[in-house]
């Protein structure tokens, strides 16, 4: 009788252990049936957000492989519109020629804003004289044919020392946005600056050069605060430095901007891509701020989810007058 009771107890314990193990496997994603690959490329600005999302997603879904490249917004679109990738990270709205190429290759997409960025202007921490720059001064420095070679060429009271310029590669969305807003034309820029598709290279360059001036996304400044000095920008209402508050409320202008992911509608038919995008939208408010960007209003993420679930394709932003319209209004109008 004792042996029978003991045997039953052992069997019961093994059954409970087996049930617990199976439940644990299901909860950590090992047995959820989800597998496959999600291929992403594009903006180095959006990369920290997408990388963070991918890491968290793969902790749950171990059998899904998410690859995230940094070819730049333009470089990423070149892969996206021929069907090489499932998702393109973009630090600007899709351009008309990219829309044409997508249509030419029968690539339909869902456009989803994921965060705000404040494109940041930086100098070396050893620079003790640059207190702020105006939009006009930025144009004077960066415009095609600029004659600015020394700091004293910007303001006479500044030192008679050379300016060394650093900026994103010409295929990056950040470069497109900066040149459009500051110089009045996309890609219109003086050529004599150190360019890189890797923002970390720009960080190192500015941090190691006392005469440096450069620009890139706010998250890369946030990661390297001790190595860089942020320059407030006067867009007409006095100098304002980018921060979580000033980027979100629009007072940091004209260098605040939304950033996006573009999802192939064909790829979205695959369960692993669909799961990843929904995970991205649900977790963006937290992960966006963890990596140094500004989360969108919750209402925008809800509209993102509606847009994705309904597979509403095309751009709500490209070629449209966005003056005075909220992001939520633009998304609603495009649905």
C-alpha positions in Angstrom: 0.0 0.0 0.0 2.8 2.4 0.9 4.6 1.5 -2.4 1.5 2.2 -4.4 1.0 5.6 -2.6 4.6 6.5 -3.2 4.4 5.6 -6.8 1.2 7.7 -7.3 2.9 10.7 -5.6 5.9 10.4 -7.8 3.7 10.2 -10.9 1.6 13.1 -9.8 4.8 15.2 -9.2 6.2 14.3 -12.7 2.8 15.2 -14.2 2.9 18.6 -12.5 6.5 19.2 -13.5 5.7 18.3 -17.1 2.7 20.6 -17.2 4.8 23.4 -15.7 7.6 22.9 -18.2 5.2 22.9 -21.2 3.5 26.0 -19.9 6.9 27.7 -19.4 7.9 26.8 -23.0 4.7 28.2 -24.3 5.2 31.4 -22.4 8.8 32.0 -23.5 7.9 31.4 -27.2 9.6 28.0 -27.7 6.3 26.2 -28.4 4.2 29.0 -29.8 4.7 27.8 -33.4 6.1 31.1 -34.6 9.3 30.8 -36.7 10.9 32.4 -39.7 12.8 35.5 -40.5 12.0 39.2 -40.5 14.4 41.3 -42.7 14.8 45.0 -41.9 17.1 47.7 -43.3 17.2 51.4 -43.6 17.7 54.4 -41.4 20.6 54.5 -38.9 18.4 57.0 -36.9 15.5 54.6 -36.5 17.9 51.6 -36.0 18.2 51.9 -32.2 14.4 51.7 -31.8 14.0 48.7 -34.2 17.0 47.0 -32.7 15.5 47.3 -29.2 12.2 46.0 -30.5 13.9 43.1 -32.2 15.8 42.1 -29.1 12.7 42.1 -26.9 10.7 40.2 -29.6 13.3 37.5 -29.9 13.3 37.0 -26.1 9.7 35.8 -26.5 9.9 34.2 -29.9 13.2 32.4 -30.0 12.7 30.7 -33.3 12.1 34.0 -35.2 15.3 35.6 -36.6 15.1 39.4 -36.9 17.9 41.1 -38.9 18.3 44.8 -38.8 20.6 46.6 -41.2 21.7 50.3 -41.5 22.0 51.1 -45.2 20.4 54.5 -44.6 16.8 55.5 -45.5 17.5 55.8 -49.2 19.7 52.7 -49.3 17.1 50.8 -47.4 14.3 51.9 -49.8 16.4 50.6 -52.7 16.3 47.1 -51.2 12.7 47.5 -50.0 11.1 48.5 -53.3 12.6 45.5 -55.1 11.3 43.1 -52.4 14.6 42.2 -50.7 13.4 43.3 -47.2 10.2 43.1 -45.2 10.4 46.5 -43.4 12.3 49.7 -44.1 13.3 52.0 -41.3 13.0 55.6 -42.5 13.9 58.9 -40.9 11.9 60.8 -43.6 8.8 60.3 -45.6 9.0 58.2 -48.7 10.0 60.2 -51.8 8.0 60.4 -55.0 10.7 58.5 -57.0 10.6 55.7 -54.3 6.9 55.6 -54.6 7.3 55.2 -58.4 9.9 52.4 -58.0 7.7 50.6 -55.5 4.8 50.7 -57.9 7.0 49.6 -60.8 8.0 46.5 -58.8 4.5 45.9 -57.4 5.6 46.5 -53.8 2.7 47.9 -51.7 3.4 49.1 -48.2 1.9 50.3 -44.9 3.4 53.5 -43.5 3.7 53.7 -39.7 5.1 56.6 -37.8 6.9 55.3 -34.7 8.6 58.2 -32.9 9.6 61.9 -32.9 13.3 62.8 -33.3 15.0 66.1 -32.8 17.8 66.3 -35.3 20.6 67.6 -33.1 23.6 69.9 -33.8 26.7 69.1 -31.9 30.2 70.6 -31.1 33.1 69.2 -29.1 32.8 69.7 -25.3 36.0 71.8 -25.4 34.2 74.4 -27.5 33.4 77.1 -24.9 32.2 79.9 -27.2 29.2 78.4 -29.3 26.2 79.3 -27.2 23.6 78.7 -29.9 23.3 78.9 -33.7 20.5 80.4 -35.8 18.9 78.7 -38.8 20.5 81.4 -41.0 24.0 80.7 -39.5 23.5 77.0 -40.1 22.6 77.8 -43.7 25.6 80.1 -44.0 27.9 77.2 -42.9 26.3 74.3 -44.8 24.9 75.7 -48.0 26.5 74.9 -51.4 29.3 77.3 -52.2 29.7 78.3 -48.5 32.8 80.5 -47.9 32.8 79.7 -44.1 36.1 78.1 -43.2 36.7 79.4 -39.7 34.5 80.1 -36.7 35.1 83.8 -37.1 33.4 83.6 -40.5 30.2 82.8 -38.7 30.5 85.5 -36.0 33.4 87.9 -35.9 33.8 87.6 -32.1 34.4 83.8 -32.4 38.0 82.4 -32.6 40.0 82.5 -35.8 40.0 78.7 -35.9 39.0 76.3 -38.6 35.6 74.5 -38.6 35.7 70.8 -39.2 32.3 69.5 -40.4 30.7 66.1 -39.8 27.4 64.9 -41.1 25.4 61.8 -42.3 26.0 60.3 -45.6 24.1 61.8 -48.6 21.9 58.7 -48.9 20.5 59.1 -45.3 17.1 60.5 -44.5 18.8 62.7 -41.8 20.9 64.4 -44.5 17.8 64.8 -46.8 15.8 66.4 -43.9 18.6 68.7 -42.7 19.5 70.0 -46.1 15.8 70.6 -47.1 15.0 72.4 -43.8 18.2 74.4 -43.6 19.3 74.9 -47.2 15.9 74.8 -48.8 16.6 71.9 -51.1 17.2 68.2 -50.4 20.8 67.2 -50.8 21.9 70.8 -51.5 25.1 71.0 -49.4 28.7 71.9 -49.5 30.8 68.8 -50.2 33.8 69.3 -47.9 32.6 67.5 -44.8 33.3 64.1 -43.2 30.3 62.0 -44.0 29.4 58.6 -42.6 26.4 56.2 -42.7 27.3 55.2 -39.1 26.3 57.8 -36.6 28.7 56.3 -34.1 31.6 57.3 -36.4 30.2 60.9 -36.3 30.1 60.8 -32.5 33.7 59.7 -32.4 34.8 62.4 -34.9 33.1 65.2 -33.0 34.3 63.9 -29.6 37.9 63.8 -30.8 38.0 67.2 -32.7 37.9 70.5 -30.8 36.9 72.4 -33.9 34.1 70.0 -34.9 30.5 70.8 -35.8 28.1 68.1 -36.9 24.5 66.9 -36.8 22.6 63.6 -36.3 19.6 62.1 -34.5 18.9 62.9 -30.8 19.3 59.3 -29.5 23.0 59.3 -30.5 23.5 62.5 -28.5 21.6 61.0 -25.5 23.9 58.0 -25.5 27.0 60.2 -25.6 26.1 63.2 -23.4 29.5 63.3 -21.7 31.4 63.3 -25.0 29.4 65.9 -26.9 28.0 69.4 -26.5 24.5 70.1 -27.7 23.9 73.4 -29.6 20.6 75.2 -29.1 19.0 76.3 -32.4 17.2 79.6 -32.9 14.4 79.0 -35.4 13.0 82.5 -35.0 11.6 82.5 -31.4 14.9 82.3 -29.5 17.4 79.5 -28.9 15.9 76.1 -27.9 17.8 72.9 -27.3 16.3 69.5 -28.2 15.0 67.5 -25.3 12.1 65.1 -24.7 9.9 68.1 -23.9 10.9 70.5 -26.7 10.8 67.8 -29.4 7.3 66.6 -28.3 5.7 70.1 -27.9 7.2 71.4 -31.2 9.2 74.3 -29.6 12.4 72.8 -31.0 12.0 73.8 -34.6 12.6 73.4 -37.4 14.6 70.3 -36.7 11.9 68.1 -35.0 10.5 65.4 -37.2 8.5 62.1 -37.2 10.3 58.9 -38.0 8.8 55.8 -39.6 8.8 52.1 -40.5 7.4 51.0 -43.9 6.0 47.4 -44.0 5.6 45.4 -47.1 1.9 44.3 -47.4 3.0 41.1 -49.0 5.4 40.4 -46.1 2.7 41.3 -43.6 0.9 38.1 -44.7 3.5 36.1 -43.0 2.7 35.4 -39.3 6.1 36.2 -38.0 6.1 39.7 -39.7 2.6 40.4 -38.6 3.5 39.4 -35.0 6.6 41.5 -35.1 4.9 44.7 -36.3 2.1 44.4 -33.8 4.7 43.9 -31.1 6.6 46.9 -32.4 3.5 49.2 -32.1 2.4 47.9 -28.7 5.9 48.3 -27.2 7.1 51.4 -29.0 5.9 53.9 -26.3 8.3 52.3 -23.8 11.2 51.3 -26.0 11.3 54.6 -28.0 12.1 56.5 -24.8 14.5 53.9 -23.5 16.7 54.5 -26.5 16.5 58.3 -26.4 13.7 59.3 -28.7 10.3 60.8 -28.0 7.2 58.6 -28.0 4.2 59.7 -30.1 0.8 60.3 -28.4 -0.9 57.0 -27.6 -3.7 57.9 -30.0 -1.2 57.8 -32.9 -0.1 54.3 -31.9 -3.7 53.2 -31.8 -4.2 54.6 -35.3 -1.0 52.8 -36.4 -2.5 49.5 -35.2 -5.8 50.2 -36.9 -3.9 51.1 -40.1 -1.8 47.9 -40.0 -4.7 45.6 -39.1 -6.8 47.0 -41.9 -3.7 46.8 -44.2 -4.2 50.4 -45.3 -1.5 51.0 -47.8 0.2 54.1 -49.2 1.5 57.2 -47.6 -0.5 59.6 -45.4 2.4 62.1 -45.5 4.1 62.0 -48.9 3.3 65.0 -51.2 0.8 66.4 -48.7 0.6 69.8 -47.0 1.0 68.9 -43.4 0.9 72.6 -42.1 -1.2 72.9 -39.0 -2.3 69.3 -39.0 -1.6 66.8 -36.2 -0.1 63.4 -37.0 -3.3 61.8 -35.8 -5.4 64.0 -38.2 -3.1 63.0 -41.1 -3.4 59.3 -40.3 -7.2 59.5 -40.1 -7.4 61.4 -43.4 -5.3 58.7 -45.0 -7.5 55.8 -43.7 
